[in-house]
């Protein structure tokens, strides 16, 4: 088969029209959009693409096969140098549930009066999927209700809480099976446990006397280890993916042991993950890898503005174990990226702000990071991978999200320029030009009206 014939067959197959009449094939082509004319980053081994075609909410062809569809009548959308990426996935957030905190803490959010407003802010910030990490029944129903009204502009993965601090919620989560599609855009992702305190992470050794003058406070562990193992084991045996709020190094020790008991083979088939992992030691990083546990890290955390308070909490020796994102990647620990929005305002929320913090650690005041913090910076490409392929894999959705390839969901983000082509310090000069969910524009910057598909 010659190249021309091969492309024709490939394009027709992409449209599901191999056996259809020519008129039907042409009609399908007219409903197809082909992006050309800018950097298109697949986030696969294929690398950068020259074209991508979307039809019916999916990616149907790339490169030459996508270009061939233009000859069949597909719509051409010229990026004019703008950069196209897979949709970004916030693997740990509270966009819908905790919008009130964002509105109270940040002047830029004073127009946010509801969870619906917040998710529209999220999609305008470049997210195509967010992960609600405290999705109780009311929030699940609220999100599904928005979806039923076609008012949910992005996709939401929901983790159902088993506790908060010392409050236990029982096994209510059994009403929603793992991977239940509550509505077209709302999915049950698993069950969440809170192991230690948010502001009082449980440590191996007491906090520095700067924070606790008595010198004997190790923070809060919300469960007795045996009790937590029983609760997590029950959810695991019921088929749920587990995610655990685990901030301090003492809590990490407890959770590594529990997960080793729950999954003696260390195969982690459901991809259980520990979120936060604020303070880590080398032995813990090694165990995360050997036990195949996913590290869910907040790329918007630990910029220069945080340095003084962290030093106060932990002292000059332990502070170097804070936010070891570089070390996790170098150790090849399975890792995904997130923000925990809105719990680290003002340096969380938008995709570009998240990339900026992860790659520079520069504070909102413009202060440079101290050496120990700068040593944990990651590259722009690494940060993008964590927020696309990494987060898709962690949610067990890597076959439909996180990359640009035929068959994947047409969840895309277009930036005014290419994040990979600028110095990290210039990332905030870029803008989200458009966010596309399921092949339709969920947000279009007024300066880029041609992207309204």
C-alpha positions as CSV (number, residue, x, y, z in Angstrom):
1,X,0.0,0.0,0.0
2,X,1.5,3.4,-1.0
3,X,1.7,6.2,1.5
4,X,-1.2,8.1,0.0
5,X,-3.5,5.1,0.2
6,X,-2.3,4.4,3.7
7,X,-3.2,7.9,4.9
8,X,-6.6,7.7,3.3
9,X,-7.5,4.4,5.0
10,X,-6.1,5.7,8.3
11,X,-8.1,8.9,8.2
12,X,-11.3,7.1,7.2
13,X,-10.8,4.6,9.9
14,X,-10.3,7.4,12.4
15,X,-13.8,8.7,11.5
16,X,-15.4,5.2,11.8
17,X,-16.3,5.5,8.1
18,X,-14.4,2.7,6.4
19,X,-17.6,1.1,5.2
20,X,-19.7,4.2,5.1
21,X,-20.9,6.0,1.9
22,X,-18.7,8.8,0.7
23,X,-21.3,11.4,1.7
24,X,-21.3,10.1,5.2
25,X,-17.5,10.2,5.4
26,X,-17.6,13.8,4.1
27,X,-20.2,14.7,6.7
28,X,-18.0,13.2,9.5
29,X,-15.1,15.2,8.2
30,X,-17.0,18.4,8.3
31,X,-17.6,17.7,12.0
32,X,-13.9,17.2,12.6
33,X,-11.5,19.9,13.7
34,X,-7.8,19.7,12.9
35,X,-5.3,21.8,14.8
36,X,-2.2,22.9,12.9
37,X,0.3,25.7,13.0
38,X,1.8,25.6,16.4
39,X,3.7,23.4,18.8
40,X,1.5,20.4,19.7
41,X,3.0,18.4,22.6
42,X,1.7,14.8,22.8
43,X,3.4,13.9,26.1
44,X,4.1,10.5,24.5
45,X,7.2,9.0,23.0
46,X,6.0,10.4,19.7
47,X,6.9,13.8,21.1
48,X,5.8,16.9,19.2
49,X,3.0,16.6,16.6
50,X,2.4,18.6,13.4
51,X,-1.4,18.2,13.6
52,X,-4.2,16.7,15.7
53,X,-7.8,15.9,14.7
54,X,-10.7,15.7,17.1
55,X,-14.2,14.4,16.4
56,X,-17.0,13.3,18.7
57,X,-15.2,14.3,21.8
58,X,-12.1,12.1,21.1
59,X,-8.8,12.5,19.3
60,X,-9.1,10.6,16.1
61,X,-5.8,11.2,14.2
62,X,-2.4,12.9,14.5
63,X,0.3,14.1,12.1
64,X,-0.2,13.2,8.5
65,X,-3.4,11.2,9.1
66,X,-4.9,14.3,10.7
67,X,-3.8,16.5,7.9
68,X,-5.3,14.2,5.4
69,X,-8.7,14.8,7.0
70,X,-8.4,18.5,5.8
71,X,-8.7,17.2,2.3
72,X,-11.9,15.5,3.2
73,X,-13.4,18.7,4.4
74,X,-12.4,18.9,8.1
75,X,-12.3,22.3,9.7
76,X,-8.8,23.7,10.0
77,X,-7.9,25.6,13.2
78,X,-4.6,27.4,12.9
79,X,-2.9,27.7,16.2
80,X,-0.8,30.6,14.9
81,X,2.1,29.7,17.1
82,X,0.1,29.0,20.2
83,X,1.0,25.8,22.1
84,X,-1.4,22.9,22.5
85,X,-1.1,20.3,25.3
86,X,-3.2,17.5,26.8
87,X,-5.6,18.7,29.4
88,X,-4.1,19.3,32.8
89,X,-5.3,17.2,35.8
90,X,-5.2,18.5,39.4
91,X,-4.7,15.2,41.3
92,X,-5.6,16.7,44.7
93,X,-7.8,19.7,45.2
94,X,-10.9,21.1,46.8
95,X,-12.1,23.5,44.0
96,X,-15.8,22.7,44.5
97,X,-16.0,21.8,48.1
98,X,-13.9,24.6,49.7
99,X,-14.5,27.5,47.4
100,X,-15.4,29.7,50.4
101,X,-11.8,29.6,51.6
102,X,-10.6,30.9,48.2
103,X,-13.1,33.7,48.1
104,X,-12.2,34.8,51.7
105,X,-8.4,34.6,51.3
106,X,-7.7,36.0,47.8
107,X,-9.0,39.3,46.4
108,X,-8.9,37.7,42.9
109,X,-11.6,35.3,44.0
110,X,-14.1,37.8,45.4
111,X,-16.4,37.0,42.5
112,X,-16.7,33.3,43.5
113,X,-19.9,32.8,45.3
114,X,-20.5,29.0,44.8
115,X,-18.9,25.8,43.9
116,X,-20.1,26.2,40.4
117,X,-18.3,29.6,40.1
118,X,-15.1,27.8,41.4
119,X,-15.1,25.1,38.8
120,X,-15.5,27.6,36.1
121,X,-12.5,29.4,37.5
122,X,-10.7,26.1,37.4
123,X,-11.4,25.5,33.8
124,X,-10.3,29.0,33.0
125,X,-7.1,28.3,34.8
126,X,-6.2,25.4,32.5
127,X,-7.6,22.4,34.3
128,X,-9.7,19.8,32.4
129,X,-10.0,17.4,35.4
130,X,-9.9,18.2,39.0
131,X,-9.9,15.8,41.9
132,X,-12.2,16.5,44.9
133,X,-10.4,15.1,47.9
134,X,-13.3,15.5,50.3
135,X,-16.3,14.4,48.3
136,X,-19.0,13.6,50.8
137,X,-22.5,12.7,49.6
138,X,-23.7,16.3,49.4
139,X,-20.8,17.3,47.2
140,X,-21.1,14.3,45.0
141,X,-24.8,15.0,44.4
142,X,-24.1,18.7,43.9
143,X,-21.5,18.0,41.2
144,X,-23.7,15.5,39.5
145,X,-26.5,18.0,39.6
146,X,-24.4,20.6,37.8
147,X,-23.5,18.0,35.3
148,X,-27.2,17.1,34.7
149,X,-27.8,20.8,33.9
150,X,-24.8,20.9,31.5
151,X,-23.2,23.4,34.0
152,X,-20.1,21.4,34.9
153,X,-17.4,22.6,32.5
154,X,-14.7,20.0,33.4
155,X,-14.4,16.4,34.7
156,X,-14.2,15.6,38.4
157,X,-12.7,12.6,40.2
158,X,-14.1,12.1,43.7
159,X,-12.4,10.6,46.8
160,X,-14.9,9.9,49.5
161,X,-13.7,10.6,53.1
162,X,-13.6,7.9,55.7
163,X,-12.7,10.4,58.4
164,X,-11.6,13.9,59.2
165,X,-9.3,14.3,62.2
166,X,-10.9,12.1,64.9
167,X,-14.4,12.1,63.3
168,X,-15.1,8.7,61.8
169,X,-17.7,8.4,59.0
170,X,-18.0,4.7,58.7
171,X,-18.4,2.7,55.5
172,X,-20.9,5.1,53.9
173,X,-18.7,5.0,50.8
174,X,-20.0,1.5,50.0
175,X,-23.0,3.2,48.4
176,X,-20.7,4.3,45.5
177,X,-18.6,1.5,44.0
178,X,-15.1,2.1,42.7
179,X,-15.1,3.8,39.3
180,X,-18.8,4.5,39.4
181,X,-19.7,7.1,36.8
182,X,-22.1,9.1,38.9
183,X,-22.8,11.3,35.9
184,X,-21.0,11.8,32.6
185,X,-18.3,14.0,34.1
186,X,-18.3,12.9,37.8
187,X,-16.5,9.7,38.7
188,X,-15.8,7.9,42.0
189,X,-12.0,7.6,42.3
190,X,-11.7,6.0,45.7
191,X,-11.7,6.5,49.4
192,X,-9.6,9.0,51.4
193,X,-8.2,8.7,54.9
194,X,-6.7,11.5,57.0
195,X,-3.8,10.0,58.9
196,X,-2.3,13.1,60.5
197,X,-2.9,16.8,61.1
198,X,-2.9,19.4,58.3
199,X,-1.2,22.1,60.4
200,X,0.2,19.6,62.9
201,X,1.8,16.8,60.8
202,X,2.9,13.8,62.8
203,X,6.7,13.7,63.1
204,X,9.3,11.2,64.0
205,X,10.9,13.7,66.4
206,X,9.3,16.7,68.2
207,X,8.9,20.0,66.4
208,X,11.6,22.6,66.9
209,X,11.2,24.7,70.0
210,X,10.5,27.7,67.9
211,X,7.0,26.3,67.3
212,X,6.4,24.3,70.5
213,X,8.5,25.7,73.5
214,X,8.0,22.5,75.5
215,X,10.0,20.7,72.8
216,X,8.0,17.4,73.1
217,X,5.2,17.9,70.6
218,X,5.3,15.5,67.6
219,X,2.0,16.7,66.1
220,X,-1.3,14.8,65.6
221,X,-1.8,11.2,64.5
222,X,-5.6,10.8,64.1
223,X,-5.7,7.0,64.4
224,X,-4.1,4.3,66.3
225,X,-2.1,2.5,63.7
226,X,-3.9,-0.8,64.2
227,X,-7.3,0.9,63.9
228,X,-6.2,2.7,60.7
229,X,-5.0,-0.6,59.2
230,X,-8.3,-2.2,59.8
231,X,-10.2,0.7,58.2
232,X,-7.9,0.9,55.2
233,X,-7.9,-2.9,54.8
234,X,-11.6,-3.0,54.7
235,X,-11.8,-0.4,51.9
236,X,-9.0,-2.1,50.1
237,X,-10.7,-5.5,50.2
238,X,-13.9,-3.8,48.9
239,X,-12.0,-2.8,45.8
240,X,-11.4,0.8,46.4
241,X,-8.3,2.9,45.6
242,X,-6.9,4.4,48.7
243,X,-5.5,7.9,49.1
244,X,-4.2,9.0,52.5
245,X,-3.4,12.5,53.8
246,X,0.1,11.8,55.1
247,X,2.2,14.9,55.8
248,X,4.8,14.3,58.5
249,X,7.6,11.8,58.4
250,X,6.2,10.0,61.4
251,X,2.9,9.5,59.6
252,X,4.7,8.2,56.6
253,X,6.4,5.5,58.6
254,X,3.0,4.4,59.9
255,X,1.4,4.3,56.4
256,X,4.3,2.5,54.7
257,X,4.0,-0.2,57.3
258,X,0.2,-0.4,56.9
259,X,0.4,-0.6,53.1
260,X,3.0,-3.3,53.3
261,X,0.6,-5.4,55.5
262,X,-2.4,-4.7,53.2
263,X,-0.5,-5.5,50.1
264,X,2.4,-7.9,51.0
265,X,3.4,-8.4,47.4
266,X,3.9,-4.7,47.0
267,X,2.2,-4.8,43.6
268,X,-0.3,-2.0,44.5
269,X,-2.8,-2.9,41.8
270,X,-5.2,-0.1,42.7
271,X,-2.3,2.4,42.8
272,X,-2.8,3.5,46.4
273,X,-1.3,6.9,47.0
274,X,0.0,9.1,49.8
275,X,-0.7,12.7,49.5
276,X,1.5,15.6,50.8
277,X,4.6,13.8,52.0
278,X,5.9,17.1,53.3
279,X,8.9,15.8,55.2
280,X,10.7,12.7,53.8
281,X,13.9,10.8,54.5
282,X,16.0,8.7,52.1
283,X,14.7,5.4,53.6
284,X,11.1,6.5,53.0
285,X,11.7,7.5,49.4
286,X,13.3,4.0,48.8
287,X,10.2,2.3,50.4
288,X,7.8,4.4,48.3
289,X,9.5,3.0,45.2
290,X,9.9,-0.6,46.3
291,X,6.3,-0.7,47.5
292,X,5.1,1.0,44.3
293,X,3.2,3.6,46.2
294,X,2.2,6.7,44.3
295,X,3.4,10.0,45.7
296,X,0.8,12.7,45.3
297,X,2.7,16.0,45.6
298,X,1.6,19.6,45.6
299,X,3.6,21.4,43.0
300,X,2.3,24.7,44.2
301,X,3.8,24.3,47.7
302,X,7.1,25.4,49.3
303,X,8.1,28.6,47.6
304,X,10.5,31.1,49.2
305,X,7.8,32.8,51.2
306,X,7.4,29.6,53.2
307,X,11.1,29.2,54.1
308,X,11.1,31.1,57.4
309,X,8.1,29.4,58.9
310,X,9.4,26.0,57.9
311,X,12.7,26.7,59.5
312,X,10.9,27.7,62.6
313,X,8.9,24.5,62.7
314,X,11.7,22.0,62.0
315,X,15.0,23.7,62.5
316,X,18.0,23.9,60.1
317,X,18.7,20.2,59.7
318,X,15.3,18.7,59.1
319,X,14.1,21.6,56.9
320,X,16.2,20.1,54.0
321,X,13.8,17.2,54.0
322,X,10.8,19.4,53.1
323,X,9.2,19.2,49.6
324,X,11.7,16.7,48.1
325,X,10.1,16.7,44.6
326,X,13.4,16.5,42.8
327,X,14.6,13.6,44.9
328,X,11.3,11.7,44.3
329,X,11.7,12.0,40.6
330,X,15.3,11.1,40.6
331,X,14.5,8.0,42.7
332,X,11.9,7.1,40.1
333,X,9.0,7.0,42.5
334,X,5.6,7.0,40.8
335,X,4.5,10.6,41.2
336,X,1.6,12.7,40.3
337,X,1.1,16.5,40.6
338,X,-1.6,18.6,42.3
339,X,-2.3,21.8,44.1
340,X,-4.5,21.1,47.1
341,X,-6.3,24.3,46.1
342,X,-7.3,26.5,47.9
343,X,-5.2,25.4,50.9
344,X,-2.0,27.2,49.8
345,X,-3.3,30.6,48.6
346,X,-2.1,32.7,47.0
347,X,0.4,30.4,45.2
348,X,-2.0,27.8,44.0
349,X,-4.8,27.5,41.5
350,X,-3.9,28.3,37.9
351,X,-1.8,25.8,35.9
352,X,0.8,28.3,34.9
353,X,1.2,29.5,38.6
354,X,1.7,25.8,39.6
355,X,4.3,25.3,36.9
356,X,6.1,28.5,38.0
357,X,6.3,27.5,41.6
358,X,7.5,24.0,40.9
359,X,10.2,25.1,38.6
360,X,11.5,28.3,40.4
361,X,10.3,28.1,44.0
362,X,10.3,31.9,43.9
363,X,7.8,33.4,46.4
364,X,4.9,35.7,45.6
365,X,7.0,38.5,46.9
366,X,9.6,37.8,44.3
367,X,12.1,36.5,46.9
368,X,14.5,33.8,45.7
369,X,14.4,30.4,47.4
370,X,17.1,29.3,49.9
371,X,19.6,26.7,48.6
372,X,17.9,23.7,50.2
373,X,14.6,24.7,48.5
374,X,16.2,25.5,45.2
375,X,17.8,22.1,45.1
376,X,14.3,20.5,44.9
377,X,13.1,22.4,41.8
378,X,12.0,20.4,38.9
379,X,12.0,21.2,35.2
380,X,9.0,22.6,33.3
381,X,8.7,19.3,31.3
382,X,8.8,17.3,34.5
383,X,6.1,19.4,36.0
384,X,3.9,19.2,32.9
385,X,4.3,15.4,32.9
386,X,3.2,15.2,36.5
387,X,0.1,17.2,35.8
388,X,-0.9,15.3,32.7
389,X,0.4,11.7,32.3
390,X,1.3,11.3,36.0
391,X,-2.1,12.4,37.3
392,X,-3.9,10.3,34.7
393,X,-1.9,7.2,35.7
394,X,-2.5,7.8,39.4
395,X,-6.2,7.9,38.8
396,X,-6.1,4.8,36.6
397,X,-7.2,6.8,33.6
398,X,-4.1,6.7,31.5
399,X,-5.9,5.2,28.5
400,X,-8.2,8.2,28.1
401,X,-6.4,11.2,29.7
402,X,-3.0,12.7,30.0
403,X,-1.7,12.5,26.4
404,X,-2.5,13.3,22.8
405,X,-3.1,10.1,20.9
406,X,-5.9,8.6,18.8
407,X,-8.7,7.3,21.1
408,X,-7.9,9.6,24.0
409,X,-10.5,12.2,25.2
410,X,-10.3,15.5,23.4
411,X,-9.4,17.3,26.6
412,X,-6.9,20.0,25.5
413,X,-5.3,23.2,26.7
414,X,-4.0,26.0,24.4
415,X,-1.5,28.5,25.8
416,X,-0.7,31.9,24.3
417,X,2.9,30.7,24.1
418,X,4.8,27.5,24.8
419,X,5.8,26.9,28.4
420,X,8.6,24.6,27.2
421,X,10.0,27.4,25.1
422,X,10.4,30.1,27.8
423,X,12.6,30.4,30.9
424,X,10.6,29.2,34.0
425,X,10.8,32.7,35.4
426,X,8.7,33.9,32.3
427,X,5.9,31.3,32.7
428,X,3.6,33.8,34.4
429,X,3.8,36.0,31.2
430,X,1.8,33.3,29.4
431,X,-2.0,32.9,29.4
432,X,-4.4,30.1,29.0
433,X,-5.9,30.9,25.6
434,X,-8.5,28.1,25.7
435,X,-9.5,25.0,27.6
436,X,-11.3,22.3,25.6
437,X,-13.2,19.5,27.3
438,X,-14.7,16.7,25.3
439,X,-13.9,18.5,22.0
440,X,-15.8,21.7,23.0
441,X,-14.4,25.0,24.3
442,X,-15.1,25.2,28.0
443,X,-13.2,28.5,28.3
444,X,-11.8,30.9,25.7
445,X,-9.7,33.9,26.5
446,X,-11.3,37.0,25.0
447,X,-8.0,37.7,23.2
448,X,-8.3,34.4,21.3
449,X,-11.8,34.2,20.0
450,X,-10.9,31.9,17.1
451,X,-10.4,29.0,19.6
452,X,-14.1,28.9,20.4
453,X,-14.9,25.5,18.8
